[in-house]
Amino acid sequence: MIRSLYYDPGNPARKNIPSQEIPKLIRNRRGLLWVDFENEPPETCLPILQSFKFHSLAIDDALRETHVPKLDDWGEYLYIVLNYMNLSENGENWETDTDELDVFLGRNYIVTHHDHPVPAIDETWEACDRDPRNIQDGADHLLYKITDNLVAGYMPAVEKIDAAIDQIEDQVFDRPSPRTLERLFVLKRVLLTMRRILLPQREVLNKLARDDYQVIDPKDRIFFRDIYDHLVRLHDLNESLRDLVGGALDMYLSVVNNRMNEIMKTLTIITVLFMPLTFLTGYFGMNFFEPLGSLKSWTTNPVFYLTLATTIIMPIGMYFWMRRRTWI
């Protein structure tokens, strides 16, 4: 899908501009043109991008969709790569998709290219379509709004992850299971994916906020500085959540080990309690039939009752002895 929006002061906004008019509209420094490519094949995008006089290397980078966030200064325009992460929760499963948003920013135009729907683009487009005043402040300010919506989209994901960590921490103390460990590793992988996006993207916004570019009005740098601050905060939140996941993992291992120790303790107590009985039964064979020879005294009734009393009293005595030594 290719959609376009053109605003010229004093005239109503136009949509779906024919590609033949693009070179003419670009020459009008008073107007603002926004062209958005969504899931379009390269052969369709290439002629339109070439009509903007973009460098072939920049066009090739935009059509490949295989880059981390970066910023290239081509003098009359900027080529910017931004990443965004789609996070969806399906029960206890988390699915993450990282996609790329390519932006060409000129003095009076902005071109966006992406293979999948981007909520930030749709929100900004609807706002501009609803109220033309959103596109009256220039292309660089329009880029600010797109980037601001893109960064704001991370907050719901952060809140979901935070709530999931709290839930897992409760499960760790109540009923830890291998499924709990699996969810911890999934969250750890999600946070690592987010961190890989936030770090380079933060540097891109830092350049937009501090460096001197022809296509960015100096008075608009403060807006990009605000987004940079948001990314710094998101990165700090990401680090805090990673620490929480690491702490929950340590708690899980500690709880499992403690439970294992309790189980081993119980089994050891049972073994120790029955060890004297095993010795007695093994030594005497519990054979009270009358033997041959001179050992008939071992099969009398008093000896039988004495052995029976010993097998009952000895485990009880050992239990209280271990209680006194605080072993149990």
N, C-alpha and C positions, 0 to 999 in steps of 0.2 A: 504494500500500500504506500502510495506517495501522496502526501498532502502538503499544501503550501498556504501560507498566510502572508498578505502584504498590506502594510499600513503606510499611508502617505498623509501627512498632516493636512487637515482641511477636507479630506475625502474619506468616504466610508471604507472600511477594511474589505479587502478582496480575498477570496479563498480559491484554491485549486487553479493556480496560475499556470497557463500553458508554458511548457519548457522553452518555447521559442522567444518568449518575452523576458526570460530571466536576464540575459545580458543587458537589455535596455533598462530594466528595473534596478540592476546593480549600479548603473551609472548615476542614478538619482540619489545623491547623498542625503537628501532629506527623508527618504523613505526607509522602511525596514522590511526585509524579506526573511521569512522563515520557511525552510523546506525540510520536511521530515521524511526519511525513508524507513519503512518498517517491513522487514522480511521480503526485500526485493532482490531479485537475482543481480549479480554483478553487471551483466550485459545491459540491464535496464538503468542501473545507477550510473554507469561509467559516462555516457554522453552528457548527462545533466551535470555531473561533477566536473567534467572537463569544460563545460560552459562557464564555470566560475573561475577558470584559469588556475586551478589548483595544480601543484606539482604532482608529477606522476608517482613519485615515491609516497607522498601523503595519501593519494587516492588508493594506491596499492595497500598501504597500511590499514586504511579504513575498511576496505573490502575483505581483508583477510580475517579480521576479528580474532587476533591471537596475541594481544598485547596487555601488559600490565598498565596501570594508570601512568600517564606521562603527558608532557607538554612540549610541543615543538613550535618554535617561533620562525615563521616564514616571512616576516616583515609585514606585508599587507594583511596577513591573516594568521591565526593561531590554529594549530591542529592539536586537539585535546582528546585524550582517551580517559574515560571514567569507567569504573566497574561498579556493578550493583549486584546484590545477593538476594535471591528469592528464597525465603525460608518458610517452609510449610510443615505443620505438625499433624501427623496422621496417627492419632492415638498416642502410643509411646514411641513412635518412629518419627525421625526428623529427616526431611529431604531438603537439600540445599542445591541451588543452581546459581552459578556465577556467570553473568553475561556482561557484554561490553557495550558501551555507548560512545560512539565517535562523534566529535563536534568540530566543525569548522567555524571559526568566529572571525568575521570581518567587521569593518566599521559600520556597515549598514545592512548586514545580513548575518544569519546563523543557519548552518546546515547540520542536521542531526541524522545519524545513521545507526540502526540497531536491528538485530535479527529477530528479537522477541519483543513483546509489548513491555514497555517501561512505564510503571505507574506515575513516575515523576513527570515524564513527557506528557502523558494523558492529562494529568492534573493541570499542568501549565498551559497546555493547549486549550482546555476547557475554560480556564480563567481568562485567557486572551480572547477567546471566541465570545465569551460572555460579556467582557468589559474591555473595550479597546484601549483603555487607559493603562492596562498592564504592559502594553508594548510601545508606549510613548517615550520611554526613558532610554531607548537605545538597545543595541544588540548585546552589549556587555551586561546591561542590567537584566535582560532576558536570560542570559546564561546564568546569572546569579540565581534567578528564580528557579530555573531547572535544577541547578546543583543543590540549592537549598531543599527543594522537595526530595531530591535523591538522597541526601544525607538524613533528612527527617524520617525517611522510610526505614532506617535502621532501628529507631527507638522501639517500635512494637516488637521487633525480633529480640531486642535486648531484654525487654520486659518478659517475654515468653520464656527466654532462657533462664532468667532470674527466678521466675515462678517454678520452673521445672527443677532447678537446683534445690529450692526449698522443699519441694515434694520428695525429691530423692533423699535429702538429709533425714526427713521423717521416716522414710522407708528403711534407711540404714539402721536406725535404732529399733524399729518395730520388727521388720521381717526382711533382713537382707537376703538377696538371692543372686544367682548369676545374671539374671535379667537386670538387676540394679546396676551391676558392674558394666553391663553392655550399654545401658543408657548413659552412664558416666563417660564412657569412651566416645559415644556418639556426640555428646555435648562438647567434649574436649575437641573433637574434630571440627565441629561447627564453629567454635570460637577461634580455632586456628585459621580456618578459612576466612573468617571475618577480619582477623588481624592482618592476613596477607593483602587484603584490599585496603584497609584503613591506613596502613603505614605509607605506601606510595601515593595514595590519594591525598593524604595530608600534605605531602611535599608539593603536589600539584597546586593545591589551594594556597600554600605558602608562597609559591612563585607568583600566582595571580594577585596575591595581596600585597606583595612587596616589590616585585620587579617592575621595570618600566617597559610597557608594551604599547605599540602605536594604536592598537585597536581597543584599548581599555582606558577609559577616562580616569584620571587620577582620583576624582571624587568618588568613584565607584569601588576603589580598592578596599574601602572600609567594609563593604558588604562581603567581599570575599574573605576578609580577615575574620568576620563574624562566623562564616562557615568553617574556616580553619579552626577557630576556637571550639566549635561543635565537634569537629573531628578529633581534636585533642581530648575532649571530654569522652567521646565514644571510645577512643583508644584506652583511656584510663579505666572506663567501665569494663572494657574487654579484658584488661589485665586483672581487674578485681574479680571478674567472673571466672577467669582461668584459675586464680588462686582459690576461689571457692570450690571449683571442681576438683582441684588438687587436694584441698582439705577434705572434701567429701570422700575422695578415693582413699585417702589415708585413714579416715574414720571407718570406711567399709572394711579395709584390710584389718584394722585394729579390732573391730567388732567380731569379724569372722575368726580371727586368731583367738580372741577371748572365749568365743563359743567353743572353739576347738579345744582350748585348754580346759574348759569346764567339762566337756565330754571325756577328754582323756583323764581328768581328775576323777570323774565318776567311775570310769572303767578301772582305773588303778585301785580305787577303794574296794571295788568288788573283788578284784584279783587278790588284794592283800588280805581281805577278810576271809576268803576261801582258801588261802594258801596253807594255813595250819590244818584245815580239814583235809586238804589234798595229801598233806604229809601223813596224817594219821591213817587215812584210808589206804594210802599207798603202802604204808609200813605194815599194817596189820592185815590188809587185804579184805577186811570186813568179813572174814570167814569164821563164823562161830559154830561150825560143825566140829564135832569132836575129832581132834587130830590123833595121830599115832605117836607113840613115844611118851616122853615125860612132860609134854607141854599142855596137859589137859587142864591145868589151872587157868589158862588164858581163855577158856571157853565157858567159864562159870557165869552165873547170872550177875554177881557183883561186878565182875570185870566188864560185862556188857553194859550195865547201867552207868558205870564210871566212864566208859568210852563215849556213850551217848551224851552224858552230861558235859564231858569235855568238848565235844563237837558243837554243843549249843552255847556254852559259856565263853569259849575262847573267842569267837567272832564278836560277841557282845563286849567282852573285855577289851579287845583290840580297838573296837569302835570308840569307846570312851577314852581309851588311851590316846588315840589320834586326835580326838576332840580337845583333850587337855593340852596337847602340844600345838594346837591351832593349825593342824594340817588340813582339817576339814571344817 
